[in-house]
Amino acid sequence: MAKLLIKRVYEPRARGDGQRVLVDRIWPRGVGKDKLDDAVWLKDVAPSTALRKWFDHRPERWPQFCERYAAELDSNADAVAALRRIVARGPVTLLYSARDEERNQARALVDYLCR
C-alpha cells in the first residue's frame, strides 16, 4: 500500500502530501473551495450523518465509533474501492476537519484500509 498520511484540512499543503482526499461528509467550515482545488472530495467514504452525530467526538465512544464506521465502510464497497484506487497510485493525504487529531474519521479510515 502507498504512503497514507492524515492532516487537518486547515493545515497548508506540504510537498509530500501526494493526492489530497477530503473525507468529511460536509464541507469544512471556513475553507474556501479554492483552498482545496487540488483535493478529491470523497464524501461517500465519510461516516454517515447519524454516526457522526452519535459519536459527537466523545473519547469514550471512540472504540465503538470505529466498529460502526468499519461496518458502514464494509457496506459501501464502491466508495472504498474508489479510495483504494487513489491510494494505489501513490502517496495520499486524507484531510479531515475535526479538532481531535487522535480520534477522527481519517485515523479510523487509515486503520480500516490497513487491516
Secondary structure, 3 states (H helix, E strand, C coil): CCCEEEEECCCCCCHHHCEEEECCCCCCCCCCHHHHCCCEECHHHCCCHHHHHHHCCCHHHHHHHHHHHHHHHHCCHHHHHHHHHHHHCCCEEEEECCCCCCCCHHHHHHHHHHC
